[in-house]
Amino acid sequence: MITGIDHIVIAVNSLERAIETYRGLGFTVVEGGKHPYGSYNALIGFADGSYIELLGFYEESPDHPWWDLLHERGGGLVDFCLATDDIGADHAAFRAQGVQCSALTEGGRSRLDGYYVKWVNNKVTGDWQGLIPFIIEDVTPREERLPRETAHANGVTGIESISFATNDVARFAGVMSAVTGAASETVRDEESSASGLRLAVGEHALEYLSPDSAEGLLAAHLAANRPAPYRVCFKTSGEARRWGPAEAEGALLELVGGDA
């Protein structure tokens, strides 16, 4: 069963610069280590158990699923992952909905202290990528994969929602409703000149939006051929604020105040 958002992926040209950028935004950033397939990361963990993965490359890796998303489409918020307690059943459920994705394979990362974290996941491909999550289940204890530091100067306590840009809201929201069993509700985003469907996944939400106007922010995102994830909203006990892609390494981030 899908239990909620595991993490989001922000692909960056310089991991070192991204670490400093996010520390400057008030996040506590922990170096994560190296994957054996050319990428390395830094992590921002939250009290709700989700996290941000800042991902860069320490060597050329054109077969990596996020290499082209970074080098041809500009990177930023490129993907998201949902946690599951039955990855075999959920993998089969996504495939039954027609989602194009890889078989389940074991992945891993060598932390800076030498501990090797292991998990099982898949990769979503084709026009499903970025709109439908990849899923993960841990082999080593999950707490070994996540950063232990979850307090942040900006007060962020967790992810509230992820918004996605698509011209076919019903298709992607329908898949997520079918797999998770969650009903969707209509939503309107005046600022982005968009409307769509929103559904709950654990204590988080997924929001699929299509532009209502050719002049709006969401339409511009689609026209620029940017990765499909559009925006992440975070719960915070601090000040509500917003950072645009120029301030947050290509990602649009919003902090929703009032979370005690």
Backbone as CSV, one residue per row, in Angstrom:
resi,resn,N_x,N_y,N_z,CA_x,CA_y,CA_z,C_x,C_y,C_z
1,MET,0.832,-1.198,0.000,0.000,0.000,0.000,0.871,1.254,0.000
2,ILE,0.488,2.229,-0.804,1.170,3.518,-0.817,0.891,4.235,0.505
3,THR,1.930,4.760,1.147,1.756,5.378,2.461,1.973,6.891,2.462
4,GLY,2.556,7.454,1.406,2.790,8.889,1.359,3.993,9.236,0.510
5,ILE,4.332,10.512,0.473,5.503,10.951,-0.281,6.765,10.540,0.460
6,ASP,7.633,9.834,-0.230,8.923,9.460,0.345,9.909,10.614,0.176
7,HIS,10.102,11.055,-1.083,10.985,12.207,-1.310,10.737,12.814,-2.678
8,ILE,11.241,14.018,-2.864,11.234,14.686,-4.153,12.677,14.817,-4.625
9,VAL,12.867,14.907,-5.938,14.216,14.981,-6.522,14.396,16.322,-7.227
10,ILE,15.418,17.044,-6.834,15.803,18.296,-7.490,17.184,18.077,-8.102
11,ALA,17.245,18.030,-9.436,18.501,17.792,-10.150,19.215,19.117,-10.402
12,VAL,20.507,19.156,-10.106,21.265,20.415,-10.151,22.577,20.217,-10.888
13,ASN,23.068,21.302,-11.470,24.347,21.247,-12.178,25.533,21.186,-11.232
14,SER,25.441,21.833,-10.102,26.512,21.830,-9.104,25.913,21.483,-7.752
15,LEU,26.227,20.293,-7.253,25.690,19.886,-5.960,26.228,20.785,-4.847
16,GLU,27.486,21.150,-4.942,28.084,21.990,-3.907,27.382,23.343,-3.827
17,ARG,27.085,23.938,-4.981,26.371,25.217,-4.988,24.953,25.049,-4.457
18,ALA,24.293,23.951,-4.836,22.929,23.716,-4.377,22.867,23.560,-2.862
19,ILE,23.859,22.898,-2.288,23.911,22.760,-0.828,23.953,24.133,-0.176
20,GLU,24.804,25.008,-0.678,24.911,26.352,-0.109,23.631,27.157,-0.346
21,THR,23.028,26.987,-1.529,21.774,27.686,-1.819,20.694,27.313,-0.823
22,TYR,20.508,26.026,-0.590,19.432,25.584,0.292,19.731,25.867,1.761
23,ARG,20.979,25.856,2.125,21.315,26.295,3.487,20.980,27.775,3.647
24,GLY,21.202,28.554,2.589,20.857,29.967,2.627,19.365,30.217,2.710
25,LEU,18.546,29.245,2.270,17.093,29.350,2.364,16.566,28.889,3.726
26,GLY,17.468,28.477,4.596,17.066,28.075,5.941,16.853,26.600,6.145
27,PHE,17.300,25.752,5.197,17.190,24.315,5.337,18.478,23.737,5.931
28,THR,18.336,22.671,6.710,19.471,21.909,7.190,19.782,20.844,6.142
29,VAL,20.957,20.925,5.528,21.319,20.042,4.416,22.429,19.099,4.862
30,VAL,22.254,17.809,4.585,23.222,16.776,4.961,23.725,16.092,3.700
31,GLU,25.028,15.948,3.554,25.566,15.225,2.399,25.165,13.759,2.480
32,GLY,24.661,13.231,1.359,24.122,11.883,1.369,25.106,10.804,0.963
33,GLY,25.937,11.092,-0.046,26.896,10.115,-0.528,26.757,9.860,-2.017
34,LYS,27.389,8.785,-2.486,27.467,8.484,-3.911,26.690,7.222,-4.260
35,HIS,25.994,7.293,-5.410,25.409,6.109,-6.027,26.460,5.506,-6.962
36,PRO,26.388,4.215,-7.240,27.387,3.586,-8.114,27.148,3.842,-9.598
37,TYR,26.186,4.722,-9.928,25.856,4.970,-11.330,26.032,6.434,-11.706
38,GLY,27.011,7.101,-11.088,27.424,8.423,-11.549,26.836,9.609,-10.834
39,SER,25.879,9.395,-9.945,25.244,10.522,-9.253,25.613,10.529,-7.776
40,TYR,25.479,11.695,-7.168,25.646,11.830,-5.724,24.649,12.851,-5.236
41,ASN,24.423,12.879,-3.902,23.320,13.700,-3.431,23.580,14.333,-2.081
42,ALA,22.695,15.249,-1.752,22.579,15.815,-0.421,21.106,15.787,-0.057
43,LEU,20.800,15.683,1.224,19.441,15.416,1.661,18.963,16.462,2.662
44,ILE,17.658,16.741,2.592,17.005,17.660,3.524,15.821,16.900,4.114
45,GLY,15.942,16.458,5.341,14.923,15.624,5.961,13.905,16.426,6.750
46,PHE,12.678,15.906,6.843,11.597,16.601,7.533,10.973,15.724,8.610
47,ALA,10.319,16.383,9.561,9.714,15.685,10.687,8.614,14.727,10.266
48,ASP,8.000,14.938,9.098,6.935,14.037,8.638,7.477,12.789,7.952
49,GLY,8.801,12.641,7.892,9.416,11.458,7.300,9.759,11.577,5.834
50,SER,9.372,12.667,5.186,9.727,12.896,3.782,11.046,13.664,3.700
51,TYR,11.584,13.796,2.501,12.816,14.573,2.353,12.980,15.078,0.926
52,ILE,13.873,16.055,0.781,14.321,16.545,-0.525,15.643,15.868,-0.842
53,GLU,15.778,15.367,-2.055,17.062,14.895,-2.560,17.586,15.910,-3.563
54,LEU,18.695,16.561,-3.237,19.434,17.384,-4.187,20.415,16.462,-4.889
55,LEU,20.297,16.338,-6.213,21.085,15.334,-6.934,21.924,15.974,-8.026
56,GLY,23.218,15.643,-8.027,24.129,16.055,-9.077,24.881,14.848,-9.606
57,PHE,25.822,15.106,-10.508,26.599,14.016,-11.114,28.087,14.257,-10.893
58,TYR,28.784,13.225,-10.421,30.233,13.316,-10.232,30.988,12.793,-11.446
59,GLU,30.259,12.185,-12.392,30.830,11.771,-13.665,29.700,11.705,-14.683
60,GLU,30.065,11.697,-15.959,29.041,11.621,-17.005,28.281,10.301,-16.894
61,SER,26.965,10.409,-17.011,26.107,9.233,-16.851,24.875,9.362,-17.749
62,PRO,25.063,9.298,-19.076,23.952,9.541,-20.004,22.825,8.524,-19.916
63,ASP,23.057,7.363,-19.312,21.990,6.372,-19.168,21.172,6.577,-17.894
64,HIS,21.602,7.494,-17.073,20.878,7.767,-15.830,19.522,8.385,-16.178
65,PRO,18.435,7.996,-15.509,17.104,8.497,-15.879,16.931,10.005,-15.724
66,TRP,17.775,10.669,-14.927,17.632,12.110,-14.752,18.718,12.916,-15.454
67,TRP,19.607,12.259,-16.182,20.684,12.959,-16.879,20.124,13.931,-17.931
68,ASP,19.262,13.443,-18.808,18.695,14.307,-19.843,17.759,15.366,-19.257
69,LEU,17.046,15.019,-18.200,16.171,15.995,-17.567,16.958,17.194,-17.048
70,LEU,18.175,16.948,-16.609,19.035,18.033,-16.146,19.699,18.749,-17.315
71,HIS,20.318,17.994,-18.215,21.166,18.604,-19.229,20.423,19.075,-20.478
72,GLU,19.215,18.554,-20.715,18.462,18.981,-21.890,17.221,19.800,-21.540
73,ARG,16.692,19.616,-20.312,15.453,20.307,-19.948,15.618,21.236,-18.754
74,GLY,16.846,21.394,-18.286,17.122,22.420,-17.298,17.096,21.998,-15.850
75,GLY,16.737,20.745,-15.562,16.783,20.275,-14.190,15.749,20.931,-13.302
76,GLY,16.115,21.133,-12.048,15.160,21.602,-11.058,14.370,20.428,-10.506
77,LEU,13.098,20.645,-10.244,12.235,19.600,-9.694,11.891,18.610,-10.811
78,VAL,12.508,17.427,-10.780,12.391,16.506,-11.911,11.583,15.247,-11.627
79,ASP,11.417,14.868,-10.352,10.760,13.589,-10.087,10.298,13.537,-8.633
80,PHE,9.515,12.504,-8.330,9.086,12.289,-6.957,8.883,10.807,-6.704
81,CYS,8.960,10.438,-5.443,8.913,9.035,-5.051,7.888,8.869,-3.941
82,LEU,7.082,7.813,-4.032,6.152,7.478,-2.972,6.637,6.249,-2.217
83,ALA,6.409,6.255,-0.913,6.766,5.114,-0.071,5.658,4.069,-0.129
84,THR,6.034,2.815,0.016,5.073,1.722,-0.007,5.504,0.653,0.990
85,ASP,4.520,-0.046,1.547,4.842,-1.188,2.413,4.594,-2.519,1.698
86,ASP,4.265,-2.449,0.396,4.104,-3.664,-0.414,4.451,-3.306,-1.853
87,ILE,5.732,-3.224,-2.127,6.168,-2.696,-3.419,5.763,-3.599,-4.580
88,GLY,5.732,-4.899,-4.361,5.334,-5.801,-5.442,3.906,-5.558,-5.893
89,ALA,3.004,-5.419,-4.942,1.595,-5.200,-5.267,1.391,-3.829,-5.906
90,ASP,2.061,-2.800,-5.379,1.874,-1.463,-5.936,2.507,-1.339,-7.316
91,HIS,3.643,-1.988,-7.532,4.266,-2.005,-8.847,3.324,-2.645,-9.865
92,ALA,2.717,-3.753,-9.481,1.767,-4.423,-10.367,0.540,-3.550,-10.628
93,ALA,0.107,-2.809,-9.608,-1.067,-1.951,-9.766,-0.801,-0.821,-10.759
94,PHE,0.379,-0.219,-10.686,0.718,0.829,-11.657,0.791,0.255,-13.070
95,ARG,1.392,-0.900,-13.225,1.478,-1.507,-14.548,0.096,-1.883,-15.079
96,ALA,-0.789,-2.297,-14.205,-2.146,-2.635,-14.623,-2.892,-1.414,-15.144
97,GLN,-2.486,-0.225,-14.720,-3.070,1.024,-15.208,-2.400,1.518,-16.491
98,GLY,-1.460,0.732,-17.010,-0.789,1.093,-18.256,0.447,1.943,-18.097
99,VAL,0.893,2.170,-16.847,2.069,3.011,-16.618,3.318,2.309,-17.142
100,GLN,4.098,3.045,-17.915,5.352,2.533,-18.462,6.439,2.691,-17.404
101,CYS,6.962,1.570,-16.913,7.997,1.644,-15.887,8.867,0.403,-15.935
102,SER,10.042,0.509,-15.328,10.998,-0.590,-15.316,10.575,-1.662,-14.321
103,ALA,11.267,-2.782,-14.383,11.115,-3.802,-13.349,11.683,-3.272,-12.036
104,LEU,11.343,-3.929,-10.956,11.919,-3.578,-9.663,13.367,-4.022,-9.617
105,THR,14.242,-3.115,-9.213,15.664,-3.425,-9.126,16.221,-2.891,-7.816
106,GLU,17.330,-3.455,-7.374,17.963,-2.985,-6.146,18.859,-1.794,-6.444
107,GLY,18.745,-0.759,-5.644,19.606,0.412,-5.740,20.367,0.597,-4.448
108,GLY,21.297,1.537,-4.460,22.076,1.747,-3.249,22.880,3.026,-3.294
109,ARG,23.416,3.374,-2.131,24.221,4.590,-1.990,25.219,4.382,-0.863
110,SER,26.453,4.787,-1.116,27.494,4.714,-0.097,27.542,6.042,0.647
111,ARG,27.166,6.029,1.927,27.216,7.241,2.726,28.659,7.653,3.011
112,LEU,28.823,8.870,3.478,30.165,9.368,3.757,30.858,8.571,4.857
113,ASP,30.078,7.956,5.753,30.684,7.169,6.830,30.992,5.733,6.415
114,GLY,30.741,5.406,5.132,31.036,4.082,4.619,29.868,3.114,4.651
115,TYR,28.804,3.441,5.343,27.628,2.562,5.393,26.956,2.544,4.019
116,TYR,26.582,1.355,3.552,25.943,1.237,2.241,24.447,1.015,2.422
117,VAL,23.674,1.997,1.994,22.220,1.949,2.089,21.670,1.199,0.868
118,LYS,20.694,0.313,1.097,20.116,-0.456,-0.009,18.592,-0.331,-0.007
119,TRP,18.040,-0.353,-1.201,16.580,-0.302,-1.358,16.192,-1.001,-2.653
120,VAL,14.885,-1.169,-2.863,14.337,-1.660,-4.121,13.421,-0.574,-4.666
121,ASN,13.569,-0.272,-5.957,12.664,0.705,-6.575,12.515,0.404,-8.059
122,ASN,11.730,1.241,-8.719,11.566,1.167,-10.164,11.839,2.542,-10.741
123,LYS,11.807,2.664,-12.041,11.879,3.959,-12.707,10.713,4.087,-13.678
124,VAL,10.045,5.219,-13.633,8.924,5.483,-14.526,9.450,6.176,-15.774
125,THR,8.991,5.750,-16.942,9.560,6.227,-18.200,8.469,6.770,-19.123
126,GLY,8.907,7.213,-20.304,7.981,7.735,-21.297,7.287,8.994,-20.810
127,ASP,6.058,9.228,-21.308,5.362,10.453,-20.916,4.733,10.348,-19.530
128,TRP,4.949,9.227,-18.840,4.504,9.076,-17.458,5.511,9.687,-16.480
129,GLN,6.763,9.807,-16.929,7.829,10.226,-16.016,7.545,11.613,-15.447
130,GLY,7.730,11.739,-14.134,7.527,13.016,-13.466,6.099,13.294,-13.069
131,LEU,5.146,12.571,-13.677,3.731,12.738,-13.355,3.199,11.580,-12.515
132,ILE,3.789,10.427,-12.710,3.484,9.241,-11.918,4.751,8.893,-11.140
133,PRO,4.640,8.584,-9.857,5.849,8.404,-9.037,6.562,7.093,-9.303
134,PHE,7.860,7.094,-9.057,8.508,5.816,-8.831,8.277,5.468,-7.360
135,ILE,8.415,4.204,-7.017,8.113,3.744,-5.661,9.338,3.064,-5.070
136,ILE,9.397,3.014,-3.752,10.595,2.531,-3.080,10.224,1.729,-1.845
137,GLU,11.020,0.725,-1.574,10.911,-0.049,-0.337,12.328,-0.351,0.116
138,ASP,12.607,-0.161,1.393,13.975,-0.291,1.893,14.377,-1.733,2.135
139,VAL,15.667,-2.014,1.871,16.288,-3.288,2.229,17.007,-3.119,3.565
140,THR,17.884,-2.122,3.650,18.443,-1.730,4.937,17.390,-0.883,5.664
141,PRO,17.510,-0.677,6.968,16.487,0.095,7.686,16.289,1.484,7.076
142,ARG,15.030,1.894,6.972,14.718,3.178,6.337,15.418,4.341,7.020
143,GLU,15.547,4.278,8.341,16.188,5.390,9.050,17.648,5.583,8.654
144,GLU,18.259,4.554,8.071,19.642,4.689,7.601,19.700,5.454,6.281
145,ARG,18.613,5.490,5.553,18.576,6.224,4.276,18.261,7.700,4.487
146,LEU,17.502,7.996,5.536,17.063,9.365,5.774,18.047,10.137,6.649
147,PRO,18.138,11.452,6.440,18.952,12.261,7.352,18.291,12.323,8.723
148,ARG,19.094,12.313,9.768,18.560,12.351,11.128,18.179,13.763,11.561
149,GLU,18.786,14.761,10.925,18.488,16.146,11.272,17.215,16.582,10.544
150,THR,16.196,16.968,11.293,14.922,17.347,10.678,14.446,18.738,11.096
151,ALA,15.246,19.469,11.865,14.879,20.831,12.269,15.515,21.829,11.303
152,HIS,14.751,22.870,10.944,15.209,23.841,9.953,14.949,25.259,10.438
153,ALA,15.867,26.141,10.118,15.732,27.535,10.544,14.482,28.189,9.968
154,ASN,14.014,27.729,8.800,12.813,28.311,8.186,11.520,27.701,8.725
155,GLY,11.626,26.746,9.645,10.448,26.172,10.289,9.745,25.074,9.532
156,VAL,10.286,24.624,8.398,9.602,23.599,7.600,9.551,22.280,8.371
157,THR,8.355,21.685,8.397,8.155,20.415,9.100,7.825,19.260,8.166
158,GLY,7.488,19.560,6.915,7.167,18.486,5.985,6.579,19.004,4.694
159,ILE,6.282,18.071,3.803,5.691,18.410,2.511,4.174,18.463,2.654
160,GLU,3.578,19.524,2.132,2.125,19.631,2.104,1.578,19.054,0.799
161,SER,2.153,19.448,-0.340,1.645,18.976,-1.630,2.684,19.155,-2.724
162,ILE,2.509,18.389,-3.799,3.258,18.567,-5.037,2.249,18.850,-6.138
163,SER,2.538,19.847,-6.965,1.692,20.172,-8.113,2.407,19.784,-9.402
164,PHE,1.629,19.331,-10.389,2.172,18.846,-11.653,1.512,19.565,-12.821
165,ALA,2.281,19.811,-13.863,1.788,20.478,-15.064,1.506,19.442,-16.146
166,THR,0.266,19.425,-16.646,-0.107,18.473,-17.682,-1.313,19.002,-18.450
167,ASN,-1.428,18.589,-19.696,-2.622,18.901,-20.482,-3.661,17.790,-20.415
168,ASP,-3.389,16.765,-19.595,-4.321,15.643,-19.473,-4.477,15.278,-17.996
169,VAL,-5.121,16.145,-17.259,-5.304,15.958,-15.824,-5.994,14.642,-15.508
170,ALA,-7.070,14.333,-16.215,-7.879,13.159,-15.896,-7.072,11.868,-16.004
171,ARG,-6.192,11.805,-16.976,-5.404,10.584,-17.192,-4.525,10.274,-15.987
172,PHE,-3.751,11.252,-15.549,-2.768,10.998,-14.498,-3.405,10.962,-13.115
173,ALA,-4.336,11.864,-12.853,-5.045,11.822,-11.573,-5.852,10.533,-11.461
174,GLY,-6.386,10.056,-12.594,-7.148,8.815,-12.590,-6.302,7.623,-12.208
175,VAL,-5.086,7.562,-12.723,-4.177,6.472,-12.349,-3.897,6.498,-10.856
176,MET,-3.592,7.687,-10.330,-3.263,7.779,-8.912,-4.461,7.434,-8.037
177,SER,-5.648,7.826,-8.446,-6.848,7.455,-7.687,-7.056,5.938,-7.708
178,ALA,-6.839,5.326,-8.876,-7.038,3.885,-8.999,-6.050,3.102,-8.139
179,VAL,-4.815,3.549,-8.098,-3.780,2.820,-7.353,-3.905,3.044,-5.852
180,THR,-4.200,4.270,-5.436,-4.231,4.585,-4.005,-5.615,4.433,-3.378
181,GLY,-6.669,4.440,-4.197,-8.018,4.402,-3.673,-8.531,5.743,-3.188
182,ALA,-7.752,6.809,-3.400,-8.141,8.142,-2.937,-9.012,8.839,-3.971
183,ALA,-10.080,9.447,-3.523,-10.932,10.230,-4.413,-10.274,11.579,-4.684
184,SER,-10.528,12.130,-5.865,-9.977,13.436,-6.214,-11.059,14.500,-6.115
185,GLU,-10.617,15.734,-5.917,-11.531,16.871,-5.883,-11.001,17.960,-6.790
186,THR,-11.897,18.756,-7.322,-11.470,19.819,-8.228,-10.759,20.923,-7.452
187,VAL,-9.816,21.558,-8.128,-9.038,22.628,-7.520,-8.784,23.702,-8.559
188,ARG,-8.710,24.935,-8.124,-8.435,26.074,-9.000,-7.263,26.858,-8.443
189,ASP,-6.263,27.152,-9.284,-5.082,27.918,-8.889,-5.091,29.226,-9.669
190,GLU,-5.586,30.267,-9.046,-5.727,31.561,-9.721,-4.378,32.130,-10.133
191,GLU,-3.396,32.035,-9.249,-2.100,32.641,-9.531,-1.427,32.026,-10.749
192,SER,-1.580,30.710,-10.916,-0.965,30.022,-12.048,-1.884,29.939,-13.254
193,SER,-3.093,30.492,-13.157,-4.109,30.403,-14.208,-4.304,28.952,-14.637
194,ALA,-4.653,28.131,-13.638,-4.766,26.697,-13.879,-5.868,26.103,-13.020
195,SER,-6.337,24.932,-13.438,-7.305,24.184,-12.651,-7.035,22.701,-12.849
196,GLY,-7.591,21.891,-11.942,-7.335,20.466,-12.069,-7.936,19.657,-10.954
197,LEU,-7.220,18.583,-10.559,-7.703,17.644,-9.558,-6.638,17.437,-8.489
198,ARG,-7.100,17.280,-7.255,-6.217,17.100,-6.105,-6.663,15.865,-5.336
199,LEU,-5.712,15.046,-4.896,-6.039,13.870,-4.100,-5.041,13.692,-2.979
200,ALA,-5.477,13.110,-1.883,-4.624,12.888,-0.720,-3.887,11.572,-0.865
201,VAL,-2.606,11.578,-0.454,-1.786,10.371,-0.397,-1.140,10.368,0.985
202,GLY,-1.667,9.579,1.890,-1.226,9.660,3.276,-1.533,11.052,3.802
203,GLU,-0.556,11.675,4.440,-0.766,13.031,4.950,-0.350,14.106,3.952
204,HIS,-0.035,13.701,2.730,0.364,14.619,1.675,-0.718,14.707,0.597
205,ALA,-0.504,15.577,-0.378,-1.459,15.713,-1.478,-0.719,15.834,-2.804
206,LEU,-1.364,15.334,-3.856,-0.887,15.477,-5.231,-1.918,16.300,-5.984
207,GLU,-1.439,17.251,-6.777,-2.315,18.193,-7.474,-1.936,18.219,-8.950
208,TYR,-2.851,17.793,-9.815,-2.611,17.778,-11.256,-3.332,18.967,-11.875
209,LEU,-2.566,19.828,-12.554,-3.098,21.090,-13.064,-2.899,21.226,-14.565
210,SER,-3.890,21.799,-15.235,-3.785,22.186,-16.645,-4.015,23.690,-16.753
211,PRO,-3.356,24.342,-17.705,-3.532,25.795,-17.829,-4.921,26.166,-18.327
212,ASP,-5.483,27.226,-17.760,-6.745,27.796,-18.228,-6.519,28.928,-19.202
213,SER,-5.284,29.414,-19.244,-4.944,30.561,-20.094,-3.578,30.333,-20.712
214,ALA,-3.431,30.728,-21.967,-2.139,30.609,-22.638,-1.108,31.581,-22.088
215,GLU,-1.546,32.523,-21.272,-0.647,33.541,-20.735,-0.218,33.260,-19.300
216,GLY,-0.709,32.203,-18.689,-0.448,31.961,-17.279,0.895,31.311,-17.003
217,LEU,1.225,31.218,-15.703,2.500,30.647,-15.282,2.610,29.165,-15.626
218,LEU,1.517,28.433,-15.461,1.573,27.008,-15.768,1.726,26.777,-17.265
219,ALA,1.061,27.581,-18.077,1.206,27.466,-19.529,2.642,27.739,-19.948
220,ALA,3.270,28.713,-19.314,4.668,29.022,-19.626,5.580,27.863,-19.239
221,HIS,5.293,27.217,-18.132,6.073,26.052,-17.696,5.985,24.935,-18.728
222,LEU,4.784,24.656,-19.207,4.601,23.615,-20.215,5.251,23.995,-21.542
223,ALA,5.097,25.246,-21.946,5.640,25.688,-23.229,7.156,25.631,-23.256
224,ALA,7.786,25.794,-22.095,9.244,25.758,-22.006,9.793,24.339,-21.952
225,ASN,8.897,23.332,-21.988,9.290,21.923,-21.923,10.078,21.628,-20.651
226,ARG,9.626,22.208,-19.556,10.240,21.952,-18.266,9.781,20.591,-17.734
227,PRO,10.499,19.990,-16.794,10.021,18.743,-16.182,8.607,18.901,-15.621
228,ALA,7.852,17.822,-15.616,6.432,17.879,-15.275,6.118,18.338,-13.848
229,PRO,6.879,17.938,-12.818,6.585,18.507,-11.498,6.744,20.027,-11.536
230,TYR,5.766,20.731,-11.013,5.697,22.179,-11.165,6.053,22.940,-9.892
231,ARG,5.564,22.457,-8.751,5.717,23.212,-7.503,5.612,22.258,-6.317
232,VAL,6.336,22.596,-5.247,6.184,21.883,-3.976,5.796,22.883,-2.903
233,CYS,4.762,22.549,-2.133,4.375,23.355,-0.975,4.785,22.617,0.291
234,PHE,5.358,23.347,1.226,5.817,22.782,2.486,5.041,23.367,3.653
235,LYS,4.819,22.555,4.674,4.261,23.047,5.928,5.388,23.684,6.742
236,THR,5.093,24.800,7.367,6.098,25.453,8.189,5.474,26.048,9.438
237,SER,6.236,26.040,10.515,5.837,26.737,11.731,6.329,28.177,11.698
238,GLY,7.054,28.512,10.642,7.615,29.856,10.499,6.820,30.711,9.534
239,GLU,7.515,31.604,8.874,6.893,32.573,7.982,6.517,31.941,6.648
240,ALA,5.319,32.243,6.162,4.918,31.810,4.820,5.718,32.604,3.800
241,ARG,6.245,31.913,2.806,7.019,32.594,1.777,7.123,31.738,0.534
242,ARG,7.723,32.294,-0.499,7.833,31.604,-1.785,9.189,31.898,-2.402
243,TRP,9.791,30.852,-2.997,11.026,31.019,-3.747,10.806,30.538,-5.181
244,GLY,11.195,31.352,-6.138,11.082,30.991,-7.535,12.256,30.153,-8.000
245,PRO,12.183,29.637,-9.228,13.258,28.796,-9.755,14.638,29.445,-9.739
246,ALA,14.720,30.757,-9.926,16.021,31.425,-9.918,16.654,31.425,-8.535
247,GLU,15.842,31.280,-7.508,16.342,31.310,-6.128,16.579,29.915,-5.552
248,ALA,15.970,28.884,-6.151,15.962,27.553,-5.551,16.421,26.471,-6.526
249,GLU,17.440,26.798,-7.321,18.060,25.812,-8.213,17.046,25.178,-9.162
250,GLY,16.164,26.030,-9.725,15.228,25.557,-10.732,13.906,25.065,-10.207
251,ALA,13.694,25.091,-8.898,12.442,24.601,-8.316,11.588,25.765,-7.826
252,LEU,10.270,25.605,-7.915,9.322,26.556,-7.355,8.849,25.998,-6.025
253,LEU,9.162,26.703,-4.934,8.863,26.230,-3.590,7.999,27.246,-2.854
254,GLU,7.012,26.748,-2.114,6.182,27.620,-1.305,6.114,27.057,0.122
255,LEU,6.252,27.940,1.101,6.114,27.588,2.499,4.755,28.086,2.988
256,VAL,3.950,27.157,3.464,2.597,27.461,3.923,2.644,27.635,5.434
257,GLY,2.391,28.842,5.930,2.513,29.135,7.341,1.377,28.577,8.160
258,GLY,1.550,28.674,9.471,0.498,28.281,10.397,0.574,26.861,10.894
259,ASP,1.642,26.103,10.547,1.783,24.736,11.029,2.463,24.765,12.397
260,ALA,1.705,24.550,13.452,2.246,24.654,14.812,3.121,23.455,15.150
